[in-house]
Amino acid sequence: MYMPGSRAPFLSLCLAAGAAAHGFLTCPAPRQRRNGPIPGQTWTMWMGMSGGSYGPGIGNAQSLSAGGRNPSHANPGTRDLCGGTLANHFSAGSLYGPTEARGTFVSGGTMAVTVRLTAYHKGWFEFRLAVPAGDTQDISQDLLNEH
């Protein structure tokens, strides 16, 4: 994997849309973990999905796919890259969009990843790095395919 410069910031990990498992990253911290309490929810730093809206708490950490596979496939173009609804704005510049880099990794090096499985259905996880041009650039499939 080539990444420009001697170090590349780790900015985004997405689960493959077809993964048949429930789980979430614990290391490095995933994008749904905030670096501080969630506005109006000072008891948690985790934000997942609950039905059609965001729901706070570690119990929802594995539920970032906006209601699962069927709604995404039944309504093409109604979900963002990692499964969130377009109306919830899980993209750059929004309240629940990307946060600071979760780590810095050396090009060609090894990155340890820890996933907590909450249910296993013989699926897999796929990880990709994205290096957006700035804080307001959305993560796209083309950007993820670069690395």
C-alpha positions in Angstrom: 0.0 0.0 0.0 1.6 3.3 -1.1 0.7 6.4 0.8 2.4 9.7 0.0 4.8 11.0 2.6 6.4 9.0 5.4 3.2 8.9 7.4 -0.4 8.9 6.5 -3.2 9.9 8.9 -5.8 7.2 9.6 -9.0 9.0 8.8 -11.7 6.5 7.9 -12.5 2.8 8.2 -15.6 1.5 6.7 -17.1 -2.0 7.0 -17.9 -3.6 3.7 -21.5 -3.1 2.9 -22.1 -6.8 2.4 -20.5 -8.0 5.6 -22.7 -10.5 7.3 -21.8 -9.9 10.9 -22.5 -7.5 13.7 -19.6 -5.8 15.4 -17.6 -2.6 15.7 -14.0 -1.4 15.9 -12.5 -0.9 19.3 -8.9 -0.1 18.1 -8.3 2.2 16.4 -11.4 4.1 17.7 -14.1 4.1 15.0 -15.8 7.1 13.5 -18.9 6.7 15.6 -17.0 7.2 18.8 -16.8 10.9 19.6 -13.7 12.5 21.4 -16.0 14.0 24.0 -19.6 13.7 25.2 -22.3 13.9 22.6 -24.3 17.2 22.8 -27.3 16.6 25.0 -25.9 13.1 25.9 -23.1 13.8 28.4 -23.1 10.2 29.7 -21.7 8.7 26.4 -19.1 9.2 23.7 -20.7 6.6 21.4 -23.2 7.3 18.6 -24.8 4.6 16.6 -28.2 4.2 14.9 -31.5 3.4 16.5 -34.2 2.8 13.9 -34.1 5.7 11.4 -32.2 8.1 13.7 -29.0 8.3 15.7 -29.1 6.8 19.1 -26.4 7.3 21.8 -24.6 4.7 23.8 -22.1 1.8 23.5 -25.0 -0.6 23.1 -25.6 1.0 19.7 -22.0 1.0 18.5 -22.5 -1.9 16.1 -25.6 -0.3 14.6 -24.1 2.3 12.2 -25.7 0.7 9.1 -28.9 2.8 9.1 -31.2 -0.1 9.6 -29.3 -2.9 7.9 -28.9 -4.3 4.4 -32.4 -4.4 3.1 -33.3 -0.7 3.2 -29.9 0.2 1.5 -30.4 -2.3 -1.3 -34.1 -1.6 -1.7 -33.6 2.2 -2.2 -30.4 2.8 -4.1 -28.9 6.3 -3.6 -30.7 6.8 -0.2 -27.6 5.8 1.9 -24.2 7.3 2.3 -21.0 5.2 1.7 -21.1 3.4 5.1 -24.8 2.9 5.3 -26.1 6.1 7.0 -29.1 7.9 5.7 -28.4 11.0 3.6 -30.7 13.0 5.8 -28.6 12.2 8.9 -25.5 13.8 7.3 -22.9 11.4 8.5 -20.4 13.3 6.3 -17.7 15.9 6.5 -18.6 19.1 8.3 -21.7 17.7 10.1 -22.2 17.0 13.8 -21.7 13.3 13.3 -19.2 13.4 10.5 -15.5 12.4 10.6 -13.4 13.5 13.5 -9.7 13.9 14.1 -7.3 11.2 12.8 -7.6 8.1 15.0 -3.9 7.3 14.6 -0.9 7.8 12.4 0.6 4.8 10.5 3.8 4.4 8.6 3.4 3.5 4.9 4.2 -0.1 4.4 3.9 -0.8 8.1 1.4 -3.0 10.0 -1.7 -1.6 11.6 -3.3 -3.5 14.4 -7.1 -3.6 14.2 -9.4 -4.9 16.9 -13.1 -5.7 16.2 -15.6 -6.6 18.8 -18.1 -9.1 17.3 -21.6 -9.0 18.8 -23.0 -11.7 16.4 -21.3 -13.8 13.8 -22.9 -14.9 10.6 -19.9 -16.2 8.7 -19.2 -12.7 7.2 -16.0 -10.6 7.1 -14.8 -7.1 7.6 -13.0 -5.1 5.0 -10.9 -2.1 5.9 -9.6 0.7 3.8 -7.8 4.0 4.6 -8.8 7.3 3.3 -6.8 10.5 3.2 -9.2 13.4 2.4 -7.9 16.7 1.1 -9.3 18.6 4.1 -11.8 18.5 7.0 -14.8 19.2 4.6 -14.1 16.5 2.0 -16.5 13.6 2.1 -15.2 10.1 2.1 -16.0 8.5 -1.3 -15.5 5.0 -2.7 -12.9 6.4 -5.1 -11.0 7.9 -2.2 -11.1 4.6 -0.3 -9.9 2.7 -3.4 -6.7 4.8 -3.5 -5.2 2.8 -0.6 
